[in-house]
Amino acid sequence: MPDPQKTVSPPQKKEPALWESYGSFPVWLLKLISALTPGFLITKSQAPKRKLPQ
């Protein structure tokens, strides 16, 4: 029977190393693109969806 005093924390996601790849892109290239992209091009909110004419 598990001890109720202990809490199990979910495994934390660790960031991939610089020389690994994320999908088909190398991580160093993604970091370079992120560093060179101007702030006004990076949006935090989702674009509003357009309503189709009926």
ChimeraX attribute file (.defattr): number of C-alpha atoms within 10 A of each C-alpha:
attribute: neighborCount
match mode: 1-to-1
recipient: residues
	/A:1	3
	/A:2	6
	/A:3	6
	/A:4	7
	/A:5	6
	/A:6	7
	/A:7	8
	/A:8	7
	/A:9	6
	/A:10	6
	/A:11	6
	/A:12	6
	/A:13	6
	/A:14	6
	/A:15	7
	/A:16	12
	/A:17	11
	/A:18	13
	/A:19	10
	/A:20	12
	/A:21	14
	/A:22	14
	/A:23	7
	/A:24	7
	/A:25	10
	/A:26	15
	/A:27	18
	/A:28	16
	/A:29	14
	/A:30	13
	/A:31	11
	/A:32	10
	/A:33	11
	/A:34	12
	/A:35	10
	/A:36	8
	/A:37	10
	/A:38	9
	/A:39	9
	/A:40	6
	/A:41	7
	/A:42	9
	/A:43	8
	/A:44	6
	/A:45	6
	/A:46	6
	/A:47	7
	/A:48	6
	/A:49	6
	/A:50	6
	/A:51	6
	/A:52	5
	/A:53	4
	/A:54	3
